[in-house]
Amino acid sequence: MNPRTTRLLLVLSAFLAGLVLCFAVVLLVTGRGASPLANPTAAIGGPFRLTDQNGNSISDRDLRGRPFLVFFGFTHCPEVCPTALADISQVMDKLGPDAEKMNALFVTVDPERDTPAVLKDYLASFNPRLIGVGGDAEALAAVARGYRVYYKKVPLKDGDYTMDHTAIVYLMDKKGQFVSPFSLRRRPEEAAAELRRYL
């Protein structure tokens, strides 16, 4: 085989290999390459056992049978958290009696300051269906990993600190499986109408 033919075959082989790799990446990104037995919703959420604002143990199993919203934050949060919780409260208000068929979790990312008593006092300003949950640092880190939540302690100049964190509201179905991020950037009536589809 002459050098020119060899070079041509190498170029053609490289091109075909690149084409196959590109096709495989497209399948993975679009989800079409996943096994039909795979569960795409299993990537977010999962089992947990934490403590609610009344000091009682609460687990993912306690929430089964009702869809629920999950939001990670902290009580010293200056703007994002109270705004999100106020929006969730408005949506729950718009559900009326159907709110009894829903749950909403506020998971602290600041276990150092957010004790059950602090969570209870903080949530008194919001819809009573909101459940504040916390625990030790290790338990909360495990839950955050399950929900793909980022959080980090950020020191301030005065010796205090704040928390950087993911600010997504997660919609979970009656089986505790992830449905989608839940948008609060719409009228509460529209958000409530979406939730009713999962009751």
C-alpha positions as CSV (number, residue, x, y, z in Angstrom):
1,M,0.0,0.0,0.0
2,N,1.5,3.3,-1.0
3,P,2.0,6.2,1.5
4,R,-0.8,8.3,-0.1
5,T,-3.4,5.5,0.3
6,T,-2.3,4.9,3.9
7,R,-2.6,8.6,4.7
8,L,-6.1,8.7,3.1
9,L,-7.2,5.6,5.1
10,L,-6.0,7.2,8.3
11,V,-7.8,10.4,7.6
12,L,-11.0,8.6,6.7
13,S,-10.7,6.4,9.9
14,A,-10.2,9.5,12.1
15,F,-13.2,11.2,10.4
16,L,-15.5,8.2,11.0
17,A,-14.3,7.8,14.6
18,G,-15.0,11.5,15.2
19,L,-18.5,11.1,13.6
20,V,-19.3,8.1,15.8
21,L,-18.1,10.0,18.9
22,C,-20.1,13.1,18.0
23,F,-23.2,10.9,17.5
24,A,-22.7,9.2,20.8
25,V,-22.4,12.6,22.6
26,V,-25.6,13.9,20.9
27,L,-27.5,10.8,22.1
28,L,-26.2,11.2,25.7
29,V,-27.0,14.9,25.9
30,T,-30.5,14.5,24.4
31,G,-31.2,11.4,26.6
32,R,-32.0,9.3,23.6
33,G,-29.1,7.0,24.3
34,A,-30.4,6.1,27.8
35,S,-31.6,2.6,28.5
36,P,-35.4,2.3,28.5
37,L,-35.1,0.8,32.0
38,A,-33.2,3.9,33.3
39,N,-35.0,6.3,35.5
40,P,-34.1,9.9,34.6
41,T,-35.9,11.3,37.6
42,A,-33.7,9.4,40.0
43,A,-30.8,11.8,39.5
44,I,-32.3,14.4,41.8
45,G,-33.7,13.8,45.3
46,G,-33.5,10.6,47.3
47,P,-33.9,9.3,50.8
48,F,-33.2,11.6,53.8
49,R,-33.9,11.8,57.5
50,L,-33.8,15.3,59.1
51,T,-35.4,17.2,62.0
52,D,-38.4,19.6,61.4
53,Q,-39.0,23.0,63.1
54,N,-40.9,21.2,65.9
55,G,-38.0,19.0,66.8
56,N,-39.6,15.9,65.2
57,S,-37.8,13.5,62.9
58,I,-38.9,13.7,59.3
59,S,-37.9,11.5,56.3
60,D,-38.7,11.3,52.6
61,R,-41.1,8.5,53.4
62,D,-43.2,10.8,55.5
63,L,-43.8,12.9,52.5
64,R,-44.9,10.0,50.2
65,G,-48.5,10.3,48.8
66,R,-48.4,14.0,48.3
67,P,-46.4,16.1,45.8
68,F,-44.0,18.5,47.5
69,L,-41.8,21.5,46.8
70,V,-38.2,21.7,48.1
71,F,-36.2,24.9,48.5
72,F,-32.7,25.2,50.1
73,G,-31.8,28.4,52.0
74,F,-31.1,29.8,55.4
75,T,-32.9,32.1,57.8
76,H,-30.2,34.9,57.7
77,C,-30.6,35.1,53.9
78,P,-31.3,38.8,53.2
79,E,-33.4,38.6,50.0
80,V,-33.6,35.5,47.9
81,C,-34.9,33.1,50.6
82,P,-37.7,35.3,52.1
83,T,-38.8,36.2,48.6
84,A,-39.0,32.6,47.5
85,L,-40.8,31.5,50.6
86,A,-43.3,34.4,50.3
87,D,-43.9,33.3,46.7
88,I,-44.4,29.7,47.7
89,S,-46.8,30.9,50.4
90,Q,-48.8,32.8,47.9
91,V,-49.0,29.7,45.7
92,M,-50.2,27.6,48.6
93,D,-52.8,30.2,49.5
94,K,-54.1,30.1,45.9
95,L,-54.5,26.3,46.2
96,G,-57.1,26.9,48.9
97,P,-58.3,23.6,50.4
98,D,-56.0,21.7,47.9
99,A,-53.0,23.0,49.9
100,E,-53.7,20.1,52.4
101,K,-52.7,17.7,49.6
102,M,-49.3,19.4,49.2
103,N,-46.1,19.8,51.2
104,A,-43.4,22.4,50.9
105,L,-39.9,21.9,52.5
106,F,-37.5,24.7,53.4
107,V,-34.1,22.9,53.9
108,T,-31.5,25.0,55.7
109,V,-28.0,25.1,54.5
110,D,-26.9,26.8,57.7
111,P,-27.1,24.1,60.5
112,E,-24.8,26.2,62.7
113,R,-27.5,28.9,63.2
114,D,-30.7,27.4,62.0
115,T,-31.9,25.3,65.0
116,P,-35.5,23.9,65.0
117,A,-36.5,26.9,67.2
118,V,-35.0,29.4,64.9
119,L,-36.7,27.7,61.9
120,K,-40.0,27.7,63.7
121,D,-39.8,31.4,64.5
122,Y,-38.7,32.3,61.0
123,L,-41.4,30.3,59.2
124,A,-44.2,31.8,61.4
125,S,-44.3,34.6,58.8
126,F,-45.2,32.2,56.0
127,N,-47.8,29.7,55.0
128,P,-48.3,27.1,57.7
129,R,-47.8,24.3,55.1
130,L,-44.1,25.2,54.9
131,I,-42.0,22.7,56.9
132,G,-38.5,23.8,58.0
133,V,-36.0,21.0,58.2
134,G,-32.4,20.8,59.4
135,G,-29.9,18.5,60.9
136,D,-26.2,18.1,61.4
137,A,-23.8,19.2,58.8
138,E,-23.2,15.7,57.5
139,A,-26.9,14.9,57.0
140,L,-27.6,18.2,55.3
141,A,-24.6,17.7,53.0
142,A,-26.0,14.3,52.0
143,V,-29.4,15.9,51.2
144,A,-27.8,18.7,49.2
145,R,-25.8,16.2,47.2
146,G,-29.0,14.3,46.4
147,Y,-30.6,17.4,45.1
148,R,-27.5,18.7,43.3
149,V,-27.4,21.8,45.5
150,Y,-24.4,23.9,45.9
151,Y,-23.8,25.8,49.1
152,K,-20.8,27.5,50.7
153,K,-20.1,29.5,53.9
154,V,-18.8,32.9,53.0
155,P,-17.0,34.9,55.8
156,L,-17.8,38.6,56.2
157,K,-15.5,41.4,57.3
158,D,-17.2,41.8,60.7
159,G,-16.5,38.2,61.6
160,D,-20.0,37.1,60.7
161,Y,-20.8,35.0,57.6
162,T,-23.4,34.4,54.9
163,M,-24.2,31.5,52.7
164,D,-23.9,31.1,48.9
165,H,-26.4,28.5,47.7
166,T,-28.5,27.2,44.8
167,A,-31.8,29.0,44.7
168,I,-34.0,26.5,42.8
169,V,-37.4,25.3,43.8
170,Y,-37.8,21.6,43.1
171,L,-41.1,20.0,42.3
172,M,-41.3,16.3,43.5
173,D,-44.2,14.0,42.7
174,K,-46.2,11.8,45.1
175,K,-43.5,9.1,45.0
176,G,-40.8,11.6,45.9
177,Q,-39.4,11.6,42.4
178,F,-38.2,14.8,40.7
179,V,-40.6,16.3,38.2
180,S,-38.9,19.6,37.3
181,P,-37.7,23.0,38.6
182,F,-40.7,24.9,39.7
183,S,-41.0,28.4,38.4
184,L,-42.2,31.2,40.8
185,R,-41.8,33.9,38.1
186,R,-45.5,33.9,37.1
187,R,-48.8,34.7,38.7
188,P,-49.5,32.6,41.8
189,E,-52.7,31.4,40.2
190,E,-50.8,29.9,37.3
191,A,-48.3,28.2,39.6
192,A,-51.1,26.8,41.6
193,A,-52.8,25.5,38.5
194,E,-49.6,23.6,37.6
195,L,-49.4,22.0,41.1
196,R,-53.0,20.8,40.9
197,R,-52.0,18.6,38.0
198,Y,-49.9,16.5,40.4
199,L,-52.4,16.2,43.3
